[in-house]
Amino acid sequence: MTRPDQDGDAVKELVRQHWNGRATTFDDASQHGIHSEEQRDQWLAVLREWTGDDPLQVLDIGCGTGVVSLLLAELGHDVTGVDFAPEMLERARKKAEQAGRSADFYRGDAEALAVPDDTVDLVTARHLLWTLPNPEAAIEEWQRVVEPGGRILVIEGYWDHAEPWDEYERIHDDLPMYDGRPPEELRAVLERYGLRDIEYEPLVDSVLWGREPHHEYYVLAGTVSQ
């Protein structure tokens, strides 16, 4: 819940400002970008396991610089990436062009998508929910755009940072999932908002993150009700 003096639009503007400012260096961190063939292959293996072999219509929400979007495109999926930060999207487009990957990217709000009902097979989101002022509204919105029987897949974590930084010093109290959540807690939220057949996998392989993971990373995926 946002504080009376800080409405959702103001919070989102500071979130946008933060990630625009980090766009040029975001991929430099080992846990954000892809820095080796081994790391790339390991992420492809994880995503292949969770998405299957058949091509899917995928909406990658909070796509950032397009790391997951481009991996999914490499696996043969039809991918559209959405992000709130224009500078992140510009990086994603350049990377797609350089890699020769077919993926579309546009600016959008994870809590209010400009996407018709029941039009995608799969929504993906990596490390996004903690940045949203209304994460539960976002989960409902993602279910709206996924066709019945389709899936929502989140790659999340529990960071428990000591102190917020930059713009987050001003808004962390307005973000209900700031610092992430333990998997059992997020699973309960997904179930409460209607996802079924929820599956879980810890992501503890150091190759995925380019280092020994300092935090609890995991995948949760559930099916949108018929």
N, C-alpha and C positions, 0 to 999 in steps of 0.2 A: 504494500500500500504506500502511495506517495504521501509525503508530508504536505500540509496545507499550503506552504509557501513554495512548493516545487512541483509544478504539474508535469504530466507525462511528456508533453512536447518539449518542455525545458530540459528535462532529463535526457530525452533522446537527442536533443541538439548537442549536449555535452558529450554524449556517447559518440555521436558522429564526429565531433571535433577531435576527440581522443584518437579514434581509429584512422581518420584522415592523416593526422600527424604521424602515425606509426607506419603508414603504408609503405614508404620507401625502404624501411629496414625490417619490416615484419618477417620476411622470409629468411633473414639472416640467422635467426635463432634456430637451433637444432631441432627443437620440438615443434616449430611452426612450418618451416619449409622442407623441401626434399634436397638432401645434401650428398646422397650417394645412390648408386644403383641398388645396393642392398636395402637401403631404407625404402626406396621407391618400390622394389619388388615385394617387400614385406607389407607395405600399405595396400598394394594391389591384391595381395593374397587375402588380407583381412576383408577388404571391400568385396572381393569376388565371393568369399564365403557367405557374406551377408546379403548380397544382391542377386546371386545366382548367375546362370549363364545366358538367360534370355534377355534381350535388350528391353530396357524399361524407360519410360518417360519420367525423368528425375528432376525434382526441384531442389536445388541445394541452397538452403536459406542461411544467410550470414556467411556467404561464400568467401568473403575476404579477398585475398589475392588469387583465389581459384585453385588452391592446392587440391582439395577433395574433388572439386568439379572436374578438373582435368584428368585426375586419376579415373574417375567414373567414365569420362568420355573415352579414355584409353581402353576401358573394358567393353566398350561398344554401346554404352547407354546414350540416350538422347538427353542432354543435360542443359538446364537453364540455371544460372547462378543469380542469386538476389542478395544485395547488400545495401546497407543504409549509407555507407561512406563512399562517395564518388572516387576518391583517390585509390581506394582499394580496388574498385571495379576497373579503373584504368589499368592498374597493374595486372589484373586478371586477364583483361582483353589482350594486352601485349604478350603475356605468357602464352595464351592460347594461339595467337598468331605465330609466335616463334616456334612453338611445338607442333604447329600444323594440326591442332585439334579443333574439332567443331563443337563449340559450346557458346551459348548466348548468355550475356550478362546484362542485367538492368538494375536500376536503383529501385528499392522497395522497402517497405516496412514489414518486418516479420510478424507483427501483430495485426496487420491489415493489408493483405496481399491483393494486388490487382490481377487476380487469377480466378477464372470461373470455377464453379463447384465441380468436383468429381472429375478432374482433368489430368491428374498425374498418378502414376503408379507408386511412386516413392518420394517422400520428403526426407532429405538428410540435413543435419545441422551439426557442426562441430564446434564445441565450446562457445555456444551462443546464448543459452538460456540465462546464464548469470549476468548478461549485459542488458536484459530486458526489464523495463519497469512493470510489465504485466505478462510474465511468462506463462501463466495458466491460460490467459486469453490467447496467447500465441499457439499453445497446444490445441485449443479448440479451432483456431483458424487453420492450422495445418491439416486437421482432420477434414475440414470443409473442402479443401482443394484436392484431397486424395480420394480416388474412387473407392467405393466400398470393397473391402477385401484387400486394399492396398496397404502399404506399410509406412510407418514413421520410424526413422533410425536416427538416434542421437549418439554422438561421441562426446562424452562429458567427463567431468572430473570433480575432485574435491581438493581445493587448493589450500584453504585456510591460511592465507597470507597474513603476516603480522600487521601490516599497515596498508591502507589504500594509497594509490599514487596518482599524480597528475589530476586530471578532471575527476577521477573517481573519489578523490578526497571530499568533493562537494556532493556527490550523488550516491555513494555506496549504500547509505541508509534507505535510499529509495528503490533499491534493486533487491527484490525478495530472495533471489538465488545468488546474490553476490558471493564470490568465492566458491561457487559450485555447491553440490550436495552429494552426500554419500549415495551409492547406487540404490540402496534399499529405500531411501527417502524419495528419490526421484521416481523410482518404480511405483511407489504408492500414489504419487501425483498422477502419473500416466494412467494408472488403473482407475483412479477416481474420475478422470476426465474421459473415460470410455474406451481406452485402448485395451485390447484383449490379446491373449497368447503372447505375453511379453517375455522376451528372451534377453539374457544377460551374458556378457563376456568381459572379464578384466583384460585390460591392455597393458601388460606388464613387461613386454619384450622391449629391451633397451634399444634395439635397432629401430623401432618405430619412432622413437623420440630423439634418436641420435645421442643418447646418454642414458644412464640409469634414471628411471623416472623418480622424480622427487615428490610426486603427488600420486593420488589414486585416480587412474584413468580407466575408462570402461566404455563399452557399448551397451545401449539398451535399444531394443526394437519391438514394436508392437503393431498389431493389425487393426485397421479401422473397421468398425462394425459394419455389417451389411445393412 
